């Protein structure tokens, strides 16, 4: 059993909501990112202590993840998103097509969200980059949303980002 | 297919008089090009500013990283080329992520600072958010509810509606409405975390899970446009220094065809017998005292004008008098005691009133209590309930 799967097995995350979409359909309109993140955040946050503010925070995080998968730009395959909950934390599992040549990029980008230089890299990106890279999106989630991010790799043409968002604590 | 374009979902404005550049709404562009005009507008604002430029993002509900980086770039470039300018980003304590994101800019560039807009901006907020006031708020709602439960259906309250109670305080009105009228959805918003904590505790104790209590600024709400069949806002326009701004927000979140219901007082019309003169003098002074702190507790009869000016139609106004004969007279007396403590004990002191004035001021409240508890006495507190329909 892989380390990531062992960790999943230990926790008590309950599934709340799941959707799948053909990538071709998803990529047909940029507004899908906004619409899906807004709708999902509302559904998921309705029974949080402060549903409006929780939904606002969650929508921000979901939107960034969806925009990242949108920018991958690969029309074949499916986009999948499942949201789970364990206490104050929502877990987002986002799967999207990713060619093998890009897997190493995601491995490195995810690992950089967990090391001590994450904040310095994030500030440097704001200072120097004209537009945010996918790495900066992940750093943003780790720094501004206190997210813990992992990568699940399967032998399929997709990758799965696992993002734990402890938003209930931040909101309240 | 999208029916709403990016530009329709956000607003960017520059007010040269206050040197304030405001961003509001949802900014989630695919590329920087989509917001290029706004970035240019920001750069022009920076060029025009002298000293301090305020960047108001209080009503910025959503912004993606593409937009954040574009605006951040303009801020940082300005700091490089304009050592004479300071940029102050004003965020809201309601939208937590904006403070988190913009705060990083001040770590990069000390010319940029972040200020969190909060209750200190409302002159009277501290008086009404005092937790010691909570028991009396419950009593007030208990006494007004006897009247409002019959009034509300005439103003759009019915089963199955989506409603929002703005400035919900300790949430007791929302609980009573839920029980009496069974709306399908209730959002209850307030700017006092202490009041909301109390509201949530009460809801938990009574097993109520379907009231959505939310922290928010009534004049800058996160709630989306055109959502609610009925928006209630009780005893609150009168304690905001800009009631028209608040009413505009209530209008915004109300569905076309839905109604906004407001209640307000005219404090100088509080009355009692015996000792009517002393009582009347004190309540006239109450109105002046609140006016000193930019609050209009005489607003009740002005409700019709406020609703009309805000664009409502089919305006309905009625008034009712809470009296010592509504249930236990001691409840009425307890409310007046609480008013005396806050108005004479805190507000008049803060205004710097001399002791002899405060003593006379207190006497009117005591006489009101005397009237309320007198076996043949009568004491009243008039309230105006009004509503208007948002045009279709």
Interface residues (C-beta under 8 A of the other chain):
Chain A: X29 X30 X31 X33 X34 X35 X46 X47 X49 X50 X51 X52 X53 X56 X57 X59 X60 X63 X64 X67 X122 X123 X126 X127 X129 X130 X131 X132 X136 X137 X140 X143 X144 X145 X170 X171
Chain B: X1 X2 X4 X26 X28 X30 X31 X32 X61 X62 X64 X65 X66 X68 X69 X70 X72 X73 X76 X94 X95 X96 X97 X100 X101 X104 X105 X107 X108 X187 X189 X196 X200 X209 X212 X213 X214 X215 X216 X222 X223
